[in-house]
Amino acid sequence: MTGRIFQLNVSAGGVPKLAVREGTVNELGLVGDVQRVPVIHGGPERALCLFSLERILQLQAEGHPIFPGAVGENVTVSGVDWRQVVPGVQLRLGEEVLLEITSYTTPCNTIPAYFADGEFMRIEQKLHPGWSRVYARVVHGGKLKVGQVVKLTNASSGQYELAADLR
């Protein structure tokens, strides 16, 4: 399954995160992005937050005023089967970056404005499986640009495999 980076998002803390055309990813995430509460957000196991453009568009169709970056994701991807983006799966972003999905995110109480009637639990994995954002750790950092390819490297096998050129 191959998709694209639709948008990269950063902020000085909080939401919404704003779009940038390119960025550098290291073991702690997208350089220039800051989390207000690093105990909850950030760190090596939650270095990046990702979300699906298709899910955002479906939420908009339901009447939610959400948009890319609104709910704090660093990378908005398109063309990826979001049902396959689960903990343990690895994603290759562009030519350099390799991520491993570590967990589903818990919706934060800072995002109700982006949901009709403040129903931000609409993206809670336990209540609505397959609609959550995900956290990822960085296996291999590097440069990212909007439009680069996103590829699930081990979605069907369930095994942790590194691309040969990243070993």
Secondary structure, 3 states (H helix, E strand, C coil): CEEEEEEEEECCCCCCCEEECEEEEECCEECCCCCCCCCCCCCHHHCEEEEEHHHHHHHHHCCCCCCCCCCCCCEEEECCCHHHCCCCCEEEECCCEEEEEEEECCCCCCCHHHCHHHCHHHHCCCCCCCCCCEEEEEEECEEEECCCEEEECCCCCCCCCCCHHHC
